[in-house]
Amino acid sequence: MKRLLVKNARIVNEGKVITGHVLTGGEIIEKISENEISANADVVIDAKGAYLFPGCIDDQVHFREPGLTHKAEIYTESKAAVAGGVTTFMEMPNTIPNTLTLDLLEQKYAIAAARSMANYSFYMGASNDNLEEVLKTDPEKVCGLKIFMGSSTGNMLVDNRETLEALFSKCKMLIAVHCEDEATIRANTEKYRAMYGEDIPVTAHPLIRDTEACYRSSSLAVELAKKYGTRLHVLHISTAKELELFDNTIPLAQKKITSEACIHHLWFSDKDYAGKGTFIKWNPAVKSAQDRDAILRGLLENRIDVIATDHAPHTIEEKQQPYFKCPSGGPLVQHSLVAMMELANQGKISVEKIAEKMAHAVADCFRIKKRGYLREGYYADMVLVNPDSPWKVERGNVLSKCGWSPFEGQTFNSKVTHTIVSGHLAYHDEVFDESRKGMRLSFTR
C-alpha cells in the first residue's frame, strides 16, 4: 500500500484541534505530530488548514442489498458514504430475504468484501422465531442484533412481550432497537383515515407516528434492558420526551443503555413538510422544531451518544406516491458530515463534538477495534474537510443510486476533499480509487 503523509491539517481529535501532520504506514496510522514529519511518503497531501477528522462511522444504514437493488446497492451507497467522509457503516437486516440466519448474514459480508469501498459490518436480524440463530452469532464479528419494535414488514416486527423478554434476557450482543408502538400507530392511522380517507396529507405523519408511539416503545425497551442488564442502543430518537430515558451522569464507557440521533431529526422540522412533502417522510417521523432543538441539546449534554443517518434510499417514483403507498426513508450518507459542519458554522455544535459523536463515541459504543480515533497504531480512517468551499446539492452530484436527496437546493459551505479508508486514499477531489475495498469490522467484546 502507498504510504501517505497529510501535512498542515487542523486535526480534530479527542476534544481538541491541533495543527499537525499524520503519516500512515500500510493500513495503520504510523505517526501524528505537531512537528514536521521527515519521512518518505508515496503521496503527500498538503491540507492547507483544512480539518482532518477521524473517518465517520455510521451505525445505521440501509443499503438494500440483496433483494432491493433497484433502490441501492452496497457498491453505490458505500461510494456515496466515502464521498461524504463516512469510512465505516453498519447495515440493517431488512433486506430481501431478511437477514435472519447466519448463512444469509455471511452472504452480505461476502458482497461487501467484494464491492464495498468503506469498512463494514452487518446486523443480525431478530424475528418472532429465530432466537436460536441469534444466540449463535459471534459478538466479536457482528456489530449487533437489530430488533424492529415497530415499523417493519413480514416476520421482522417483534412486539410480542414474550419474544422480547427472551431476546433481552438471553442475547449477549448489543441490541439496537427501532422503537415505535404499533398499536398506537394503528389507532392514530384510523383516526386520520376517518378524517381524510385514503388522501391523508404527509403533514399528518408526525401526528400518526406521534410522541406517544415513540415513548411507549422506547420506554419498554429501556425497561427490559434494565431488568436483564442488556446492552441496549436506541436508534433515531425523534422526540424531546424520550430524552428523560437516558442518563448523562456516567461516562459512555460505563453506559449499558445508549441512544442515537439522526441527521434528519437534527435538521428538519414539521414545517418542512410543506416544501419537501414525502421526500422527508421517515419512520420515526420528523416532528416539531421543539423536538429537533431538544435532540441537539440531548447530544450536547450527552444524553444522546452518537449521530447517524438511517440512510434508506427509495426511488423517486416510490417517494412521489400518495401517503399510504409512499415508503419512509431517504438517502443521507453523502451529506451527513457537511450537514453537521453547517450546524457548526451556525454555532450550534463544535467540530470537536462532531468528531466525538460521529466517530469516537460510535467506536466506543460498539467497541470497534482500533477505529474511531486518530491515534498511532489505529487504522488510518481519515477525512479532510475544507470548511470554506461552498457547493450546492443537485441531482447531478448525488451519488446514491436513487438519484435524489432531501438536501437538494441546499448550499453547504464545507466540502469533503479526501477520504482515506484503512490507509487507502479512496476518494479525493471527486475522484475514486477503487483498487482496494473496505475491511470487515471486528469488536472487543
C-alpha positions as CSV (number, residue, x, y, z in Angstrom):
1,M,0.0,0.0,0.0
2,K,1.1,3.6,-0.6
3,R,2.4,5.5,2.3
4,L,0.5,8.7,2.9
5,L,1.6,12.0,4.6
6,V,-1.1,14.6,5.5
7,K,0.6,17.9,6.2
8,N,-0.6,21.1,7.8
9,A,-4.0,19.9,8.9
10,R,-6.2,21.1,11.7
11,I,-6.5,17.8,13.4
12,V,-9.9,17.3,15.2
13,N,-9.5,14.6,17.7
14,E,-10.3,13.7,21.3
15,G,-11.8,17.0,22.3
16,K,-9.2,19.4,20.8
17,V,-8.0,20.8,17.5
18,I,-4.2,21.0,16.8
19,T,-2.3,21.9,13.7
20,G,-0.2,18.9,12.7
21,H,0.8,16.1,10.4
22,V,-0.2,12.5,10.1
23,L,1.8,9.7,8.5
24,T,0.3,6.3,7.5
25,G,2.1,3.0,7.0
26,G,0.0,0.4,5.3
27,E,-3.4,0.3,6.9
28,I,-2.3,2.0,10.1
29,I,-1.5,5.5,11.4
30,E,2.2,5.4,12.0
31,K,2.8,8.9,13.4
32,I,0.9,12.0,14.5
33,S,3.0,15.1,15.3
34,E,2.7,18.9,15.7
35,N,6.2,19.0,14.3
36,E,7.1,18.4,10.7
37,I,7.4,14.7,9.9
38,S,10.5,13.8,7.9
39,A,9.7,10.5,6.2
40,N,9.5,9.1,2.7
41,A,5.9,9.0,1.6
42,D,4.3,7.9,-1.7
43,V,1.6,10.5,-1.5
44,V,1.8,13.9,0.2
45,I,-1.4,15.8,0.9
46,D,-1.0,19.5,1.9
47,A,-4.2,20.1,3.9
48,K,-3.5,23.8,4.0
49,G,-5.5,24.3,7.1
50,A,-8.4,22.0,6.3
51,Y,-9.9,20.0,9.1
52,L,-8.7,16.4,9.5
53,F,-11.4,14.3,11.2
54,P,-11.4,10.6,12.1
55,G,-13.5,8.8,9.5
56,C,-17.2,9.0,10.3
57,I,-18.8,5.7,11.5
58,D,-22.5,5.4,10.6
59,D,-24.1,2.9,12.8
60,Q,-27.4,2.8,10.9
61,V,-27.8,2.4,7.1
62,H,-30.0,0.5,4.7
63,F,-28.0,-0.3,1.6
64,R,-30.8,-2.5,0.2
65,E,-28.8,-5.5,-1.0
66,P,-29.8,-8.2,-1.6
67,G,-33.3,-8.0,-2.9
68,L,-34.0,-4.3,-3.3
69,T,-31.2,-3.3,-5.6
70,H,-33.4,-1.2,-7.8
71,K,-33.1,1.3,-4.9
72,A,-29.5,0.9,-3.9
73,E,-26.5,-1.4,-3.7
74,I,-23.7,-1.9,-1.3
75,Y,-21.3,-0.7,-4.0
76,T,-23.2,2.5,-4.9
77,E,-24.1,3.5,-1.3
78,S,-20.6,2.8,0.0
79,K,-19.3,5.2,-2.7
80,A,-21.7,7.8,-1.5
81,A,-20.6,7.2,2.0
82,V,-16.9,7.6,1.2
83,A,-17.6,10.8,-0.7
84,G,-19.3,12.1,2.4
85,G,-16.4,11.2,4.7
86,V,-18.1,8.1,6.1
87,T,-15.4,5.4,6.2
88,T,-17.4,2.8,8.1
89,F,-21.0,1.7,8.1
90,M,-23.2,-0.8,9.9
91,E,-26.1,-2.1,7.7
92,M,-29.6,-3.2,8.7
93,P,-31.2,-6.7,8.2
94,N,-34.5,-5.7,6.5
95,T,-33.3,-6.7,3.0
96,I,-34.9,-9.4,0.9
97,P,-34.6,-12.0,2.2
98,N,-34.5,-10.7,5.8
99,T,-31.1,-11.3,7.4
100,L,-32.4,-13.8,10.0
101,T,-29.9,-16.6,9.6
102,L,-26.1,-16.8,9.9
103,D,-25.9,-18.1,6.3
104,L,-27.8,-15.0,5.0
105,L,-25.7,-12.8,7.2
106,E,-22.4,-14.1,5.8
107,Q,-23.7,-13.7,2.2
108,K,-24.0,-10.0,2.9
109,Y,-20.4,-9.9,4.2
110,A,-19.3,-11.6,1.1
111,I,-20.9,-9.0,-1.1
112,A,-19.3,-6.2,0.9
113,A,-15.9,-7.9,0.8
114,A,-16.0,-7.8,-3.0
115,R,-17.7,-4.5,-3.5
116,S,-17.7,-2.1,-0.6
117,M,-15.4,0.9,-0.7
118,A,-16.0,1.6,3.0
119,N,-15.4,-0.6,6.1
120,Y,-18.5,-2.6,7.1
121,S,-20.5,-4.6,9.5
122,F,-24.0,-6.0,9.3
123,Y,-26.6,-6.5,12.0
124,M,-28.2,-9.9,12.6
125,G,-32.0,-9.5,12.5
126,A,-34.5,-10.6,15.1
127,S,-37.9,-12.2,14.3
128,N,-40.5,-13.9,16.3
129,D,-38.9,-17.3,15.8
130,N,-35.1,-17.1,15.2
131,L,-33.7,-16.9,18.7
132,E,-31.5,-20.0,18.2
133,E,-29.8,-18.3,15.2
134,V,-29.4,-15.1,17.2
135,L,-27.7,-16.9,20.0
136,K,-25.1,-18.4,17.6
137,T,-24.0,-15.0,16.4
138,D,-20.4,-14.1,17.2
139,P,-20.3,-10.7,19.0
140,E,-16.7,-10.2,18.1
141,K,-17.5,-10.3,14.4
142,V,-21.0,-8.8,14.2
143,C,-22.0,-5.2,15.2
144,G,-25.2,-6.2,16.9
145,L,-28.7,-7.5,16.9
146,K,-31.5,-5.4,15.3
147,I,-35.0,-5.5,16.7
148,F,-37.8,-3.7,15.0
149,M,-40.2,-3.0,17.9
150,G,-42.2,-1.1,15.3
151,S,-42.5,-0.2,11.7
152,S,-41.4,-3.3,9.8
153,T,-42.8,-5.8,7.5
154,G,-43.1,-9.6,7.4
155,N,-41.7,-11.5,10.3
156,M,-39.3,-8.7,11.4
157,L,-41.8,-6.8,13.5
158,V,-41.2,-8.1,17.1
159,D,-43.7,-6.6,19.5
160,N,-44.7,-9.7,21.4
161,R,-43.7,-9.3,25.0
162,E,-42.7,-12.9,25.5
163,T,-40.4,-12.8,22.4
164,L,-38.9,-9.6,23.6
165,E,-38.3,-10.9,27.1
166,A,-36.4,-13.9,25.6
167,L,-34.3,-11.8,23.3
168,F,-33.4,-9.2,26.0
169,S,-32.6,-11.9,28.6
170,K,-30.5,-14.2,26.5
171,C,-28.8,-12.2,23.9
172,K,-25.2,-11.2,24.9
173,M,-24.7,-8.8,21.9
174,L,-25.6,-5.2,21.7
175,I,-29.3,-4.9,20.8
176,A,-30.2,-2.0,18.6
177,V,-33.9,-1.1,18.5
178,H,-36.3,0.8,16.3
179,C,-39.0,2.0,18.8
180,E,-42.5,2.9,17.7
181,D,-45.6,1.3,19.3
182,E,-47.6,-0.3,16.5
183,A,-50.9,-0.3,18.4
184,T,-50.7,3.5,18.9
185,I,-49.8,4.0,15.2
186,R,-52.7,1.8,14.1
187,A,-55.2,3.8,16.3
188,N,-53.8,7.1,15.0
189,T,-54.0,5.9,11.4
190,E,-57.6,5.0,11.7
191,K,-58.3,8.4,13.3
192,Y,-56.8,10.2,10.4
193,R,-58.3,7.8,7.8
194,A,-61.7,8.7,9.2
195,M,-60.9,12.4,8.6
196,Y,-59.2,12.2,5.2
197,G,-60.0,8.8,3.7
198,E,-57.1,7.5,1.7
199,D,-55.8,11.0,0.9
200,I,-54.0,11.6,4.2
201,P,-51.6,14.6,3.9
202,V,-48.0,14.0,4.7
203,T,-48.3,16.7,7.4
204,A,-50.3,14.1,9.4
205,H,-47.3,11.8,9.5
206,P,-45.8,13.1,12.8
207,L,-49.4,13.0,14.3
208,I,-49.8,9.4,13.3
209,R,-46.4,8.4,14.4
210,D,-46.5,10.7,17.4
211,T,-44.6,11.2,20.6
212,E,-46.7,8.7,22.5
213,A,-45.9,6.0,19.9
214,C,-42.2,6.6,20.2
215,Y,-42.1,7.0,24.0
216,R,-44.3,3.9,24.8
217,S,-42.0,1.7,22.8
218,S,-38.6,3.2,23.8
219,S,-39.6,3.2,27.5
220,L,-40.4,-0.5,27.1
221,A,-37.0,-1.2,25.6
222,V,-35.3,0.6,28.4
223,E,-37.4,-1.2,31.0
224,L,-36.4,-4.6,29.6
225,A,-32.8,-3.6,29.3
226,K,-32.7,-2.6,32.9
227,K,-34.5,-5.7,34.0
228,Y,-32.0,-8.0,32.3
229,G,-28.8,-5.9,32.2
230,T,-28.9,-5.9,28.4
231,R,-26.6,-3.8,26.3
232,L,-29.2,-1.6,24.6
233,H,-28.8,1.0,21.8
234,V,-32.0,3.0,20.9
235,L,-31.9,4.2,17.4
236,H,-33.1,7.5,15.8
237,I,-34.5,9.4,18.8
238,S,-37.2,11.8,17.4
239,T,-38.9,13.4,20.5
240,A,-37.9,15.6,23.4
241,K,-39.8,13.3,25.8
242,E,-37.6,10.3,25.1
243,L,-34.5,12.2,26.4
244,E,-35.6,11.5,30.0
245,L,-35.0,7.8,29.4
246,F,-31.2,8.3,29.0
247,D,-28.5,9.0,31.6
248,N,-25.8,11.7,31.2
249,T,-24.3,11.4,34.6
250,I,-22.0,8.5,33.9
251,P,-19.2,8.1,31.3
252,L,-20.0,6.5,28.0
253,A,-17.7,3.5,28.8
254,Q,-19.9,2.7,31.7
255,K,-23.3,3.0,30.0
256,K,-25.3,-0.1,29.2
257,I,-28.1,2.0,27.6
258,T,-27.2,4.4,24.8
259,S,-29.0,6.3,22.1
260,E,-28.6,7.8,18.6
261,A,-29.8,11.0,16.8
262,C,-30.1,11.1,13.0
263,I,-29.3,13.9,10.7
264,H,-32.9,14.4,9.5
265,H,-34.2,14.8,13.1
266,L,-31.4,17.4,13.7
267,W,-32.1,19.4,10.5
268,F,-35.7,19.3,9.5
269,S,-39.0,20.0,11.4
270,D,-42.7,19.5,10.6
271,K,-42.7,23.0,8.9
272,D,-40.6,21.4,6.2
273,Y,-43.3,19.1,5.0
274,A,-44.9,22.0,3.1
275,G,-41.9,22.2,0.8
276,K,-40.3,18.8,0.9
277,G,-43.5,16.6,1.2
278,T,-43.0,12.9,1.2
279,F,-39.3,13.3,0.5
280,I,-38.8,13.9,4.2
281,K,-41.2,11.1,5.2
282,W,-39.2,8.9,7.7
283,N,-40.0,6.5,10.5
284,P,-39.9,7.8,13.2
285,A,-41.3,11.0,11.8
286,V,-39.7,14.4,11.6
287,K,-41.6,16.2,14.4
288,S,-41.7,19.7,15.8
289,A,-38.9,22.3,15.9
290,Q,-39.0,22.0,19.7
291,D,-38.3,18.2,19.3
292,R,-35.5,19.0,16.8
293,D,-33.8,21.5,19.1
294,A,-34.2,19.2,22.2
295,I,-32.4,16.4,20.3
296,L,-29.5,18.7,19.6
297,R,-29.4,19.7,23.3
298,G,-29.5,16.0,24.2
299,L,-26.4,15.4,22.0
300,L,-24.5,18.3,23.6
301,E,-25.5,17.1,27.1
302,N,-24.5,13.5,26.3
303,R,-28.0,12.1,26.8
304,I,-27.7,11.1,23.2
305,D,-24.4,9.4,22.4
306,V,-24.0,9.2,18.6
307,I,-25.0,10.7,15.3
308,A,-26.1,8.5,12.4
309,T,-28.2,8.8,9.2
310,D,-30.6,5.9,8.9
311,H,-29.7,6.2,5.2
312,A,-32.6,4.4,3.5
313,P,-33.0,5.1,-0.3
314,H,-36.2,4.7,-2.3
315,T,-36.7,5.6,-5.9
316,I,-38.1,9.0,-6.9
317,E,-41.1,7.3,-8.3
318,E,-41.7,5.5,-5.0
319,K,-41.4,8.7,-3.0
320,Q,-43.8,10.5,-5.2
321,Q,-46.7,8.2,-4.4
322,P,-49.6,9.1,-2.1
323,Y,-49.1,8.9,1.7
324,F,-50.1,5.2,2.3
325,K,-48.1,4.0,-0.7
326,C,-45.0,6.1,-0.3
327,P,-42.3,4.3,1.7
328,S,-40.5,6.0,4.5
329,G,-36.8,6.8,4.3
330,G,-34.3,8.7,2.2
331,P,-30.6,9.0,1.3
332,L,-28.4,10.9,3.7
333,V,-25.0,9.3,4.0
334,Q,-23.3,11.5,1.4
335,H,-24.3,14.7,3.2
336,S,-24.2,13.8,6.9
337,L,-20.8,15.3,7.8
338,V,-21.2,18.5,5.8
339,A,-24.7,19.0,7.3
340,M,-23.2,18.8,10.8
341,M,-20.5,21.2,9.7
342,E,-23.2,23.6,8.6
343,L,-24.6,23.4,12.2
344,A,-21.1,24.1,13.4
345,N,-20.9,27.2,11.2
346,Q,-24.2,28.3,12.8
347,G,-22.6,28.0,16.3
348,K,-24.9,25.1,17.3
349,I,-22.2,22.5,17.7
350,S,-18.4,22.4,17.8
351,V,-16.1,20.5,15.4
352,E,-14.7,18.6,18.4
353,K,-18.2,17.4,19.3
354,I,-18.9,16.4,15.7
355,A,-15.8,14.1,15.8
356,E,-16.9,12.8,19.2
357,K,-20.5,11.9,18.1
358,M,-19.7,10.7,14.5
359,A,-16.5,8.7,15.3
360,H,-15.2,8.4,18.8
361,A,-18.5,7.6,20.6
362,V,-19.6,5.2,17.9
363,A,-16.4,3.2,18.2
364,D,-16.8,3.2,22.0
365,C,-20.5,2.3,21.9
366,F,-19.9,-0.7,19.7
367,R,-16.3,-1.5,21.0
368,I,-14.9,-1.4,17.5
369,K,-11.3,-2.5,17.4
370,K,-8.8,0.3,16.6
371,R,-11.1,2.7,14.8
372,G,-12.9,5.9,15.5
373,Y,-9.9,7.9,16.7
374,L,-6.7,9.5,15.2
375,R,-4.2,7.5,17.2
376,E,-0.9,5.9,16.3
377,G,-1.4,2.2,15.8
378,Y,-5.1,2.7,14.9
379,Y,-6.4,2.0,11.4
380,A,-6.0,5.1,9.2
381,D,-9.6,6.1,8.6
382,M,-9.5,9.8,8.0
383,V,-11.4,12.6,6.2
384,L,-10.2,16.0,5.1
385,V,-12.9,18.8,5.1
386,N,-12.4,22.2,3.5
387,P,-14.6,24.5,5.7
388,D,-14.7,27.2,3.1
389,S,-15.7,25.6,-0.2
390,P,-19.4,26.3,-0.9
391,W,-21.3,23.9,-3.1
392,K,-24.9,23.2,-3.9
393,V,-26.6,19.8,-3.7
394,E,-28.2,18.9,-7.1
395,R,-29.4,15.7,-8.6
396,G,-26.4,15.6,-10.8
397,N,-24.0,15.3,-7.9
398,V,-26.0,12.9,-5.8
399,L,-24.1,9.6,-5.7
400,S,-26.8,7.3,-4.2
401,K,-28.3,5.0,-6.7
402,C,-31.8,6.5,-6.2
403,G,-30.5,9.8,-7.6
404,W,-32.2,12.3,-5.3
405,S,-31.6,13.9,-1.9
406,P,-33.7,15.7,0.7
407,F,-31.0,18.3,0.7
408,E,-31.4,19.3,-3.0
409,G,-31.0,23.0,-3.4
410,Q,-29.1,23.3,-0.1
411,T,-25.7,25.1,-0.3
412,F,-23.1,23.7,2.1
413,N,-20.1,25.8,3.0
414,S,-17.9,22.8,3.7
415,K,-16.7,20.1,1.4
416,V,-15.1,16.7,1.8
417,T,-11.9,16.7,-0.3
418,H,-10.1,13.5,0.7
419,T,-11.3,10.3,2.3
420,I,-8.8,7.6,3.5
421,V,-10.1,4.2,4.3
422,S,-7.8,1.9,6.2
423,G,-4.8,3.7,4.8
424,H,-6.1,3.8,1.2
425,L,-6.8,7.1,-0.4
426,A,-10.2,6.0,-1.7
427,Y,-11.5,9.5,-2.7
428,H,-10.0,12.8,-3.5
429,D,-11.3,15.8,-5.3
430,E,-14.4,13.9,-6.6
431,V,-12.3,11.0,-8.0
432,F,-12.5,7.5,-6.6
433,D,-9.7,4.9,-6.4
434,E,-11.5,1.5,-6.3
435,S,-8.3,-0.6,-6.3
436,R,-8.8,-1.6,-2.6
437,K,-12.0,-2.4,-0.8
438,G,-13.1,-1.7,2.8
439,M,-12.5,-4.1,5.7
440,R,-14.8,-6.1,7.9
441,L,-15.0,-4.6,11.4
442,S,-14.0,-6.6,14.5
443,F,-15.1,-5.8,18.0
444,T,-13.6,-6.2,21.5
445,R,-16.4,-7.9,23.4
